[in-house]
Amino acid sequence: MNRTTIILLLFAACAPLSCSCTKAKKESIPKAEPNETAIPTSQDQDERPLIVAFGNSLTAGQGVDPTQNYPAKLQAKIDASGYRYRVLNAGVSGETSSQGLSRVQAFSSLHPVIAIVELGANDGLRGLPVETTRRNLASIVGRFQSAGARVVLAGMEMPPNYGPQYTSSFRNIFPGIAKEYRTALIPFFLAGIGGHPDLNQDDGIHPTAEGYEIVVENVWKVLRPLL
């Protein structure tokens, strides 16, 4: 199965929601939910270096048990590998890059040693301007770096029905920012999951618990050299 087919199948959930691509762009992604992410206080006694997993529903773990999302599984892998870090799930379902930018200060102020930034997919599925997404993500990366964090940027892609110009421009956001800000890059956050119904929930977008095992491996390949 080629890469284009995989990406198309990954976003197959857009089709049953509407008979038109335009309407699918508007309805396929839920509105951002109120931020329920727990932010550690000064009384937090866990002194392990902090890794912030900052993103949307793919980070929050929409549709799976809290113990089965990727930050929880990443924590388990870190522990099993003998590293001493704690992972904070800072994902909010439905969030765009603009909404992420509005709350990045709360998490950069925690001075994480590493920030895994997974945002932009909701921008793309809504057809938002690529330059706006690029600018927001660059600002998020810059703010984490200014707080002393090393950033891992998660690359995303759009299905081909959004047109070659948009999909190409969107894909190039992530390596472009990674090069400019000298960050580590996960080429495609959902690599190995698209086109496999058993690894995706019924919406065709969000991974199952088993799918998140693969997500963790995608993250781990890039994260481990930084630990």
Secondary structure by P-SEA (a helix, b strand, c coil): ccaaaaaaaaacccccccccaaaaaaccccccccccbbbbccccccccbbbbbccccccccccccccccaaaaaaaaaaaabbbbbbbbcccccccaaaaaaccccccccccccccccccaaaaaacccaaaaaaaaaaaaaaaaaaccbbbbbbbbbcccccaaaaaaaaaaaaaaaaaacccccccccccccccccccccccccccaaaaaaaaaaaaaaaaaac
